[in-house]
Amino acid sequence: MTNIGADGNARDRSAGEYWEDQFILLARLYGWEAWPFNRVRGATFQDEQGNRYVSPDVWVLRRQYRQYICEIKHKNLARNGCYGFEVYREESMLAIESHYTNQFGGVVALYVVHNHDLAGGKFATTNDPLHWHAERLMLLAKEGYEGAPQQTYYNGKVSRAPVRMKYYPYRLFRPIQYFLEVKTSRREPVAAD
């Protein structure tokens, strides 16, 4: 089992929000618009067709180019050399990517990890782009594997029953700059992909 909840919900939530904000600052340094979607819209949101989704942590937008929905985690590698993620969150993020559109088009779901071991520990506050890893969730879902269920935070509390978890090998992740740097060509600019 993991040590979920060992530091308390308030402290873990505060750290999570801090790293969401740090990611937003990083995205804005690269010229993107970004905001803490789940803190603005709530735990879930509904599209115009009535589909309900788990809100992503951060929505990143560069008008007329590409938009990302991001699940932001501040964690280290599990003992198996992977980053873990709840299956219900994976399923919701992939549903958003598959079905949701807005005035700017579709979205790309990213799983974004700030590796706190690289930053100096769970409660260190160093924000260096080299400590961030990301990948398209669609690719991770295909390559990852389901492991033993684990307890996790759900509605602000440690879940009573373990939830299904997926594990994505570290080798699949790329530096965050891959997704945030914008390549330009003679045609219109396109986000790195």
Secondary structure, 3 states (H helix, E strand, C coil): CCCCCCCCHHHHHHHHHHHHHHHHHHHHHCCCEEECHHHHHCCEEECCCCCEEECCCEEEEECCCEEEEEEEEEECCCCCCEEEEEHHHHHHHHHHHHHCCECCECCEEEEEEEEHHHHCCCCCCCCCHHHEEEEEHHHHHHHCEEEEEECCEECCEECCCCEEEEEEEHHHCEECHHHHCEECCCCCCEECC
